[in-house]
Amino acid sequence: MSSPTVKAMLAPIETERFSLRSLSTAEAYRITYRHWLHDPESTGGAVPPKAGTGPIRWFFSMERPNKRTKFTHAIEDRETGQLIGLNQTRLIGGFTALMTVAIHDRAYWGKGVVVESR
């Protein structure tokens, strides 16, 4: 049985401007490979150097959601439905979590997406 925290992390999340929906490993891979690997500026150097440029190397080096302790959500603009970034959360015990928010659509940089999606 899933804990209440896990159930909450898998449910869609709505903010004033954005929708966050849980992604499978395959969906997260497709999005991160397409948007993050080839644009180091959008990730601020967060792409692992060992990833190389090949899709298989990227898959084995990426942080993959397991829907128990690691979660990845797509951040979509509610008005347009456009995917603008990802929110990754890792539960590390107790009341502690690590979170990474990456916005690949430059039109949304500096517009409070990170704070709102957190």
Secondary structure, DSSP 8 states (H G I E B T S, - for coil): ---HHHHHHHS-EE-SSEEEEE--HHHHHHHHIIIIIT-HHHHTT-S-GGG-SSHHHHHHHS----SSSEEEEEEEETTT--EEEEEEEEEEETTEEEEEEEE--GGGTTTTHHHHH-
